[in-house]
Amino acid sequence: MMKYQRGIALSGLIFWSVVLIMISVLGLKVAPTFIEYQKILKDIKATAAKAGPDSTVADIRKSFDKFADIDALDFKSSQLDISKDGGRIVIEFAYEKRIPLFWNVSLLIDYKGSTAG
Protein backbone atom coordinates (compact mmCIF):
# COMPACT_ATOMS: atom_id res chain seq x y z
CA MET A 1 0.00 0.00 0.00
CA MET A 2 1.36 3.40 -1.01
CA LYS A 3 1.28 6.38 1.30
CA TYR A 4 0.70 9.85 -0.12
CA GLN A 5 2.69 12.77 1.14
CA ARG A 6 0.76 15.63 2.61
CA GLY A 7 1.86 19.18 3.18
CA ILE A 8 3.00 22.17 1.25
CA ALA A 9 6.05 22.55 -0.94
CA LEU A 10 8.61 25.23 -0.11
CA SER A 11 7.99 26.92 -3.47
CA GLY A 12 4.25 27.10 -2.72
CA LEU A 13 4.95 28.51 0.73
CA ILE A 14 7.25 31.21 -0.72
CA PHE A 15 4.75 32.10 -3.49
CA TRP A 16 1.80 32.52 -1.11
CA SER A 17 3.97 34.42 1.38
CA VAL A 18 4.93 36.93 -1.34
CA VAL A 19 1.27 37.29 -2.39
CA LEU A 20 0.19 37.85 1.23
CA ILE A 21 2.94 40.42 1.81
CA MET A 22 1.99 42.33 -1.37
CA ILE A 23 -1.68 42.43 -0.36
CA SER A 24 -0.71 43.60 3.15
CA VAL A 25 1.51 46.39 1.81
CA LEU A 26 -1.26 47.52 -0.55
CA GLY A 27 -3.72 47.58 2.34
CA LEU A 28 -1.32 49.59 4.51
CA LYS A 29 -0.88 52.17 1.72
CA VAL A 30 -4.59 52.47 0.86
CA ALA A 31 -5.98 52.51 4.42
CA PRO A 32 -4.81 56.06 5.35
CA THR A 33 -6.37 57.55 2.20
CA PHE A 34 -9.65 55.76 2.87
CA ILE A 35 -9.65 56.95 6.49
CA GLU A 36 -9.05 60.52 5.25
CA TYR A 37 -11.98 60.14 2.83
CA GLN A 38 -14.25 58.95 5.64
CA LYS A 39 -13.22 61.95 7.80
CA ILE A 40 -13.98 64.38 4.96
CA LEU A 41 -17.38 62.75 4.44
CA LYS A 42 -18.13 62.97 8.17
CA ASP A 43 -17.02 66.62 8.27
CA ILE A 44 -19.17 67.72 5.31
CA LYS A 45 -22.20 66.02 6.87
CA ALA A 46 -21.53 67.74 10.20
CA THR A 47 -21.04 71.07 8.40
CA ALA A 48 -24.31 70.70 6.48
CA ALA A 49 -26.17 69.74 9.67
CA LYS A 50 -24.73 72.76 11.51
CA ALA A 51 -25.46 75.25 8.71
CA GLY A 52 -28.69 77.20 8.90
CA PRO A 53 -30.91 78.02 5.91
CA ASP A 54 -29.47 81.56 5.77
CA SER A 55 -25.79 80.47 5.94
CA THR A 56 -23.54 81.87 3.23
CA VAL A 57 -20.98 79.87 1.25
CA ALA A 58 -18.21 81.64 3.21
CA ASP A 59 -19.83 80.60 6.52
CA ILE A 60 -20.06 76.99 5.38
CA ARG A 61 -16.42 76.96 4.21
CA LYS A 62 -15.28 78.45 7.52
CA SER A 63 -17.29 75.85 9.44
CA PHE A 64 -15.80 73.01 7.37
CA ASP A 65 -12.27 74.37 7.90
CA LYS A 66 -12.83 74.15 11.68
CA PHE A 67 -13.86 70.49 11.40
CA ALA A 68 -10.91 69.82 9.05
CA ASP A 69 -8.49 71.42 11.54
CA ILE A 70 -9.79 69.18 14.32
CA ASP A 71 -9.34 66.07 12.13
CA ALA A 72 -5.93 67.32 10.85
CA LEU A 73 -6.97 67.09 7.20
CA ASP A 74 -4.98 68.47 4.27
CA PHE A 75 -8.26 68.83 2.38
CA LYS A 76 -9.35 72.47 2.15
CA SER A 77 -12.82 73.99 1.93
CA SER A 78 -11.95 75.55 -1.44
CA GLN A 79 -12.23 72.02 -2.89
CA LEU A 80 -15.90 71.78 -1.88
CA ASP A 81 -18.82 72.38 -4.23
CA ILE A 82 -21.57 74.05 -2.19
CA SER A 83 -25.11 74.52 -3.49
CA LYS A 84 -28.73 74.65 -2.35
CA ASP A 85 -31.35 72.13 -3.38
CA GLY A 86 -34.89 72.99 -2.31
CA GLY A 87 -33.69 75.16 0.57
CA ARG A 88 -31.34 72.41 1.77
CA ILE A 89 -27.58 72.92 1.64
CA VAL A 90 -25.75 70.30 -0.44
CA ILE A 91 -21.98 69.93 -0.11
CA GLU A 92 -20.07 67.79 -2.61
CA PHE A 93 -16.43 66.97 -3.23
CA ALA A 94 -14.34 64.91 -5.61
CA TYR A 95 -10.59 64.34 -5.72
CA GLU A 96 -7.98 61.86 -6.89
CA LYS A 97 -5.40 60.21 -4.69
CA ARG A 98 -2.30 58.72 -6.32
CA ILE A 99 -0.56 56.05 -4.22
CA PRO A 100 2.95 55.05 -5.38
CA LEU A 101 3.38 51.28 -5.12
CA PHE A 102 6.77 50.38 -6.60
CA TRP A 103 9.09 51.66 -9.36
CA ASN A 104 6.84 53.65 -11.70
CA VAL A 105 3.60 51.87 -10.76
CA SER A 106 0.92 53.83 -8.89
CA LEU A 107 -2.63 53.23 -7.78
CA LEU A 108 -5.09 56.03 -8.62
CA ILE A 109 -8.28 56.26 -6.54
CA ASP A 110 -11.16 58.64 -7.31
CA TYR A 111 -12.92 59.71 -4.13
CA LYS A 112 -16.33 61.42 -4.33
CA GLY A 113 -18.80 62.36 -1.66
CA SER A 114 -21.96 64.35 -1.12
CA THR A 115 -24.45 65.25 1.58
CA ALA A 116 -27.28 64.78 -0.95
CA GLY A 117 -27.71 61.12 -0.19
C-alpha positions as CSV (number, residue, x, y, z in Angstrom):
1,M,0.0,0.0,0.0
2,M,1.4,3.4,-1.0
3,K,1.3,6.4,1.3
4,Y,0.7,9.9,-0.1
5,Q,2.7,12.8,1.1
6,R,0.8,15.6,2.6
7,G,1.9,19.2,3.2
8,I,3.0,22.2,1.3
9,A,6.1,22.5,-0.9
10,L,8.6,25.2,-0.1
11,S,8.0,26.9,-3.5
12,G,4.2,27.1,-2.7
13,L,4.9,28.5,0.7
14,I,7.2,31.2,-0.7
15,F,4.7,32.1,-3.5
16,W,1.8,32.5,-1.1
17,S,4.0,34.4,1.4
18,V,4.9,36.9,-1.3
19,V,1.3,37.3,-2.4
20,L,0.2,37.8,1.2
21,I,2.9,40.4,1.8
22,M,2.0,42.3,-1.4
23,I,-1.7,42.4,-0.4
24,S,-0.7,43.6,3.1
25,V,1.5,46.4,1.8
26,L,-1.3,47.5,-0.6
27,G,-3.7,47.6,2.3
28,L,-1.3,49.6,4.5
29,K,-0.9,52.2,1.7
30,V,-4.6,52.5,0.9
31,A,-6.0,52.5,4.4
32,P,-4.8,56.1,5.3
33,T,-6.4,57.6,2.2
34,F,-9.7,55.8,2.9
35,I,-9.6,56.9,6.5
36,E,-9.1,60.5,5.3
37,Y,-12.0,60.1,2.8
38,Q,-14.2,59.0,5.6
39,K,-13.2,61.9,7.8
40,I,-14.0,64.4,5.0
41,L,-17.4,62.8,4.4
42,K,-18.1,63.0,8.2
43,D,-17.0,66.6,8.3
44,I,-19.2,67.7,5.3
45,K,-22.2,66.0,6.9
46,A,-21.5,67.7,10.2
47,T,-21.0,71.1,8.4
48,A,-24.3,70.7,6.5
49,A,-26.2,69.7,9.7
50,K,-24.7,72.8,11.5
51,A,-25.5,75.3,8.7
52,G,-28.7,77.2,8.9
53,P,-30.9,78.0,5.9
54,D,-29.5,81.6,5.8
55,S,-25.8,80.5,5.9
56,T,-23.5,81.9,3.2
57,V,-21.0,79.9,1.3
58,A,-18.2,81.6,3.2
59,D,-19.8,80.6,6.5
60,I,-20.1,77.0,5.4
61,R,-16.4,77.0,4.2
62,K,-15.3,78.4,7.5
63,S,-17.3,75.8,9.4
64,F,-15.8,73.0,7.4
65,D,-12.3,74.4,7.9
66,K,-12.8,74.2,11.7
67,F,-13.9,70.5,11.4
68,A,-10.9,69.8,9.1
69,D,-8.5,71.4,11.5
70,I,-9.8,69.2,14.3
71,D,-9.3,66.1,12.1
72,A,-5.9,67.3,10.9
73,L,-7.0,67.1,7.2
74,D,-5.0,68.5,4.3
75,F,-8.3,68.8,2.4
76,K,-9.4,72.5,2.2
77,S,-12.8,74.0,1.9
78,S,-11.9,75.6,-1.4
79,Q,-12.2,72.0,-2.9
80,L,-15.9,71.8,-1.9
81,D,-18.8,72.4,-4.2
82,I,-21.6,74.0,-2.2
83,S,-25.1,74.5,-3.5
84,K,-28.7,74.6,-2.3
85,D,-31.4,72.1,-3.4
86,G,-34.9,73.0,-2.3
87,G,-33.7,75.2,0.6
88,R,-31.3,72.4,1.8
89,I,-27.6,72.9,1.6
90,V,-25.8,70.3,-0.4
91,I,-22.0,69.9,-0.1
92,E,-20.1,67.8,-2.6
93,F,-16.4,67.0,-3.2
94,A,-14.3,64.9,-5.6
95,Y,-10.6,64.3,-5.7
96,E,-8.0,61.9,-6.9
97,K,-5.4,60.2,-4.7
98,R,-2.3,58.7,-6.3
99,I,-0.6,56.1,-4.2
100,P,2.9,55.1,-5.4
101,L,3.4,51.3,-5.1
102,F,6.8,50.4,-6.6
103,W,9.1,51.7,-9.4
104,N,6.8,53.7,-11.7
105,V,3.6,51.9,-10.8
106,S,0.9,53.8,-8.9
107,L,-2.6,53.2,-7.8
108,L,-5.1,56.0,-8.6
109,I,-8.3,56.3,-6.5
110,D,-11.2,58.6,-7.3
111,Y,-12.9,59.7,-4.1
112,K,-16.3,61.4,-4.3
113,G,-18.8,62.4,-1.7
114,S,-22.0,64.4,-1.1
115,T,-24.4,65.3,1.6
116,A,-27.3,64.8,-0.9
117,G,-27.7,61.1,-0.2
